[in-house]
Amino acid sequence: MKVAPDIIRHELIGTEAEVSKSSHNGYIGISGNVIDETRNTFTIACHGKRKAVPKGSSTFRFEFPDGTVVEIEGRVLVGRPEDRLKKRVRRLW
């Protein structure tokens, strides 16, 4: 799926997320609200527990409050959340 640069700059804490692909099979299928974000991980509230999922080796499916569903490779999101706003995003298509 093509990702527009404005989606990458969006605040991801509070959105619904699901790990759709990962190099580690234990992370696939983790879904819930993103409650924290660090440079290399998302913390997702899943069934009352906090699960830390690495960004670089996973692909995430986000559902935004307006109903938009986007699948983003985690390697595009690696970095501090506050620096994502400043980063120039290379077009992927």
N, CA and C of each residue as an Amber inpcrd file, in Angstrom:
protein
   279
   0.8350000  -1.1760000   0.0000000   0.0000000   0.0000000   0.0000000
   0.8790000   1.2380000   0.0000000   0.4730000   2.2370000  -0.7390000
   1.2180000   3.4830000  -0.8110000   0.9410000   4.3130000   0.4400000
   1.9810000   4.9290000   0.9480000   1.8600000   5.7160000   2.1630000
   2.1730000   7.1620000   1.8400000   1.2330000   8.0390000   2.1150000
   1.4500000   9.4590000   1.8990000   2.2740000  10.0200000   3.0500000
   3.1300000  11.0050000   2.7680000   3.9670000  11.5670000   3.8330000
   3.1780000  12.1270000   5.0040000   1.9630000  12.6340000   4.7940000
   1.2030000  13.1940000   5.9080000   0.7160000  12.1120000   6.8720000
   0.5450000  10.8850000   6.4140000   0.1660000   9.7880000   7.3090000
   1.3330000   9.4490000   8.2370000   2.5440000   9.4730000   7.7220000
   3.7160000   9.1480000   8.5290000   3.9350000  10.2020000   9.6070000
   3.5510000  11.4260000   9.3510000   3.7130000  12.5110000  10.3280000
   2.5770000  12.5640000  11.3420000   1.5860000  11.7290000  11.2090000
   0.4240000  11.7210000  12.0890000   0.7980000  11.1870000  13.4680000
   0.1310000  11.6510000  14.4980000   0.3270000  11.1450000  15.8540000
  -0.2620000   9.7460000  15.9420000   0.5330000   8.7710000  16.3090000
   0.0900000   7.3810000  16.3090000  -0.3570000   6.8820000  17.6740000
  -0.0170000   7.6050000  18.7420000  -0.4600000   7.2060000  20.0770000
  -1.9670000   7.4150000  20.1570000  -2.6640000   6.3720000  20.5720000
  -4.1140000   6.4340000  20.6790000  -4.8410000   5.7910000  19.5070000
  -4.1270000   5.4160000  18.4650000  -4.7700000   4.7830000  17.3230000
  -4.8150000   3.2660000  17.5200000  -5.7390000   2.6320000  16.8260000
  -5.8170000   1.1710000  16.8150000  -4.7150000   0.6450000  15.9230000
  -3.9880000  -0.3480000  16.3730000  -2.8870000  -0.9180000  15.5950000
  -2.9370000  -2.4320000  15.6530000  -2.4710000  -3.0460000  14.5780000
  -2.3450000  -4.4980000  14.5180000  -1.0510000  -4.8240000  13.8020000
  -0.3210000  -5.8050000  14.3050000   0.9040000  -6.2520000  13.6510000
   0.4830000  -7.2600000  12.5780000   0.6460000  -6.8780000  11.3210000
   0.2090000  -7.7560000  10.2380000   1.3270000  -8.6690000   9.7530000
   2.5840000  -8.1970000   9.8190000   3.7280000  -9.0120000   9.4170000
   4.8670000  -8.7260000  10.3830000   5.6930000  -9.7290000  10.5980000
   6.8550000  -9.5440000  11.4580000   7.8440000 -10.6610000  11.1870000
   9.1150000 -10.3810000  11.4320000  10.1190000 -11.4210000  11.2870000
  10.0420000 -12.4240000  12.4380000   9.3830000 -12.0360000  13.5280000
   9.1840000 -12.9180000  14.6800000   7.7030000 -13.2960000  14.7270000
   7.3930000 -14.5720000  14.6140000   6.0060000 -15.0270000  14.5500000
   5.1930000 -14.7030000  15.8040000   5.8280000 -14.5010000  16.9350000
   5.1220000 -14.1870000  18.1710000   4.4710000 -12.8090000  18.1710000
   4.9250000 -11.9050000  17.3190000   4.3620000 -10.5530000  17.2700000
   3.1610000 -10.4500000  16.3370000   3.0360000 -11.3580000  15.3900000
   1.9530000 -11.2860000  14.3990000   0.6110000 -11.4720000  15.1080000
  -0.3140000 -10.5750000  14.8200000  -1.6520000 -10.6500000  15.4030000
  -1.8620000  -9.8120000  16.6440000  -0.8110000  -9.2340000  17.2020000
  -0.9810000  -8.3530000  18.3600000  -1.7540000  -7.1310000  17.8990000
  -2.8470000  -6.8330000  18.6000000  -3.6540000  -5.6810000  18.2000000
  -4.2010000  -4.9790000  19.4320000  -4.4620000  -3.7000000  19.2850000
  -4.9920000  -2.8800000  20.3690000  -4.6210000  -1.4300000  20.1530000
  -4.7620000  -0.6340000  21.1910000  -4.4120000   0.7860000  21.1120000
  -2.9240000   0.9900000  21.3580000  -2.3310000   1.8900000  20.5890000
  -0.9400000   2.2740000  20.8190000  -0.9410000   3.1930000  22.0350000
  -0.2230000   2.8030000  23.0910000  -0.2130000   3.6150000  24.3080000
   1.1080000   4.3370000  24.5240000   2.1610000   3.9190000  23.8230000
   3.4510000   4.5870000  23.9540000   4.2710000   4.2970000  22.7100000
   5.1790000   5.2140000  22.4190000   6.0630000   5.0480000  21.2760000
   7.4460000   5.5340000  21.6550000   8.4470000   4.7060000  21.3790000
   9.8340000   5.1060000  21.5700000  10.5120000   5.0950000  20.2090000
  11.8010000   5.2800000  20.2220000  12.5540000   5.3260000  18.9620000
  12.4070000   4.0380000  18.1600000  12.4400000   2.8960000  18.8270000
  12.4440000   1.6110000  18.1340000  11.2370000   0.7240000  18.3990000
  10.3170000   1.1280000  19.2840000   9.1980000   0.2530000  19.6250000
   7.8740000   1.0030000  19.7250000   6.7950000   0.2430000  19.5370000
   5.4530000   0.6780000  19.8960000   5.0340000  -0.1640000  21.0850000
   4.3700000   0.4310000  22.0650000   3.7710000  -0.3170000  23.1560000
   2.2800000  -0.3430000  22.8860000   1.7470000  -1.5610000  22.7690000
   0.3450000  -1.7500000  22.4080000  -0.3720000  -2.4130000  23.5720000
  -1.5440000  -1.8630000  23.9510000  -2.3710000  -2.4690000  24.9930000
  -3.1790000  -3.5810000  24.3440000  -2.8640000  -4.8180000  24.7040000
  -3.4800000  -5.9900000  24.0810000  -4.0460000  -6.8880000  25.1780000
  -5.3760000  -6.9740000  25.2680000  -6.0500000  -7.8200000  26.2570000
  -5.6090000  -7.4910000  27.6840000  -5.5110000  -6.2160000  27.9950000
  -5.1540000  -5.7880000  29.3400000  -3.6720000  -5.8460000  29.6640000
  -2.8500000  -6.2350000  28.7050000  -1.4110000  -6.2890000  28.9210000
  -0.7170000  -5.3310000  27.9670000   0.4850000  -4.9320000  28.3510000
   1.2970000  -4.0620000  27.4980000   2.2830000  -4.9220000  26.7200000
   2.2730000  -4.7730000  25.4020000   3.1970000  -5.5340000  24.5500000
   4.0680000  -4.5390000  23.8000000   5.3750000  -4.6970000  23.9060000
   6.3170000  -3.8520000  23.1720000   6.6850000  -4.5680000  21.8810000
   6.4540000  -3.8960000  20.7520000   6.7040000  -4.4890000  19.4440000
   7.7580000  -3.6400000  18.7280000   8.8430000  -4.2550000  18.2540000
   9.8660000  -3.4780000  17.5370000   9.3440000  -2.9790000  16.1910000
   9.6780000  -1.7460000  15.8670000   9.2170000  -1.1430000  14.6200000
   9.9440000  -1.7050000  13.4000000  11.2470000  -1.8490000  13.4920000
  12.0690000  -2.1680000  12.3340000  11.7910000  -3.4950000  11.6700000
  11.2820000  -4.4580000  12.4040000  11.0830000  -5.7900000  11.8360000
   9.6140000  -6.1480000  11.6600000   8.7250000  -5.1560000  11.7490000
   7.2890000  -5.4350000  11.6810000   6.5940000  -4.5130000  10.6850000
   5.4230000  -4.9540000  10.2560000   4.5310000  -4.1340000   9.4410000
   3.2490000  -3.9540000  10.2360000   2.7700000  -2.7080000  10.3160000
   1.6300000  -2.3760000  11.1620000   0.4440000  -1.9370000  10.3150000
  -0.7460000  -2.2960000  10.7780000  -1.9840000  -1.8220000  10.1740000
  -2.6360000  -0.8930000  11.1950000  -2.7610000   0.3840000  10.8400000
  -3.3380000   1.3940000  11.7300000  -4.7340000   1.7580000  11.2590000
  -5.6450000   1.9370000  12.2280000  -6.9790000   2.4360000  11.9250000
  -7.1350000   3.7740000  12.6370000  -7.2710000   4.8330000  11.8420000
  -7.3710000   6.1760000  12.3850000  -8.8130000   6.4850000  12.7590000
  -9.0440000   7.5000000  13.6210000 -10.3950000   7.8140000  14.0970000
 -11.4070000   8.1220000  12.9790000 -10.9330000   8.5940000  11.8310000
 -11.8610000   8.8990000  10.7330000 -12.2230000   7.6690000   9.9060000
 -11.7180000   6.4820000  10.3070000 -12.0370000   5.2410000   9.6230000
 -11.0170000   4.8000000   8.5920000 -10.0020000   5.5970000   8.3570000
  -8.9610000   5.2540000   7.3980000  -8.0990000   4.1200000   7.9440000
  -7.8690000   3.1140000   7.1190000  -7.0060000   1.9980000   7.5000000
  -5.7790000   2.0300000   6.5980000  -4.5820000   2.0340000   7.2150000
  -3.3310000   2.1460000   6.4760000  -2.3630000   1.0850000   6.9940000
  -1.6520000   0.4550000   6.0850000  -0.6170000  -0.5040000   6.4640000
   0.7340000   0.1340000   6.1730000   1.5850000   0.2060000   7.1910000
   2.8700000   0.8930000   7.0840000   3.9770000  -0.0410000   7.5570000
   5.0590000  -0.1040000   6.7900000   6.2250000  -0.8650000   7.2230000
   6.8950000  -0.1070000   8.3620000   7.2600000  -0.8300000   9.3970000
   7.8390000  -0.2160000  10.5840000   9.1610000   0.4640000  10.3420000
   9.9260000   0.0060000   9.3520000  11.2340000   0.6170000   9.0960000
  11.0890000   2.0800000   8.6860000   9.9320000   2.4560000   8.1400000
   9.6750000   3.8530000   7.7840000   9.4360000   4.6890000   9.0360000
   8.9470000   4.0560000  10.0920000   8.5860000   4.7600000  11.3230000
   9.6900000   4.7790000  12.3720000  10.8100000   4.1020000  12.1330000
  11.8940000   4.0560000  13.1180000  12.4390000   5.4590000  13.3290000
  12.5390000   5.8400000  14.5740000  13.0220000   7.1610000  14.9530000
  12.1220000   7.7330000  16.0300000  12.5890000   8.7660000  16.6620000
  11.7990000   9.3890000  17.7140000  10.5500000  10.0190000  17.1170000
   9.4210000   9.9150000  17.8130000   8.1740000  10.4510000  17.2660000
   8.2420000  11.9470000  16.9590000   8.9400000  12.6960000  17.7940000
   9.0200000  14.1400000  17.5730000   9.8880000  14.4900000  16.3630000
  10.8070000  13.6070000  16.0100000  11.6570000  13.8540000  14.8430000
  10.9750000  13.4700000  13.5380000   9.9310000  12.6470000  13.6200000
   9.2060000  12.2710000  12.4060000   8.5540000  13.4760000  11.7440000
   8.1890000  14.4700000  12.5390000   7.5830000  15.6730000  11.9770000
   8.5710000  16.4610000  11.1260000   9.8320000  16.4160000  11.4880000
  10.8590000  17.1810000  10.7800000  11.4320000  16.4180000   9.5900000
  11.3240000  15.0990000   9.6190000  11.9790000  14.2650000   8.6240000
  11.3330000  14.4240000   7.2470000  12.1800000  14.5170000   6.2400000
  11.6820000  14.4860000   4.8740000  11.4950000  13.0450000   4.4680000
  10.3230000  12.7260000   4.0060000  10.0050000  11.3500000   3.6640000
  10.1510000  11.1620000   2.1670000  10.9550000  10.1860000   1.8160000
  11.1570000   9.8590000   0.4150000   9.9150000   9.1640000  -0.1110000
   9.4730000   9.5370000  -1.2710000   8.2920000   8.8970000  -1.8540000
   8.6000000   7.4390000  -2.1340000   7.6690000   6.5850000  -1.7730000
   7.8590000   5.1610000  -1.9180000   7.2270000   4.6240000  -3.2070000
   6.6670000   5.4840000  -4.0120000   6.0470000   5.0560000  -5.2620000
   6.4430000   5.9360000  -6.4140000
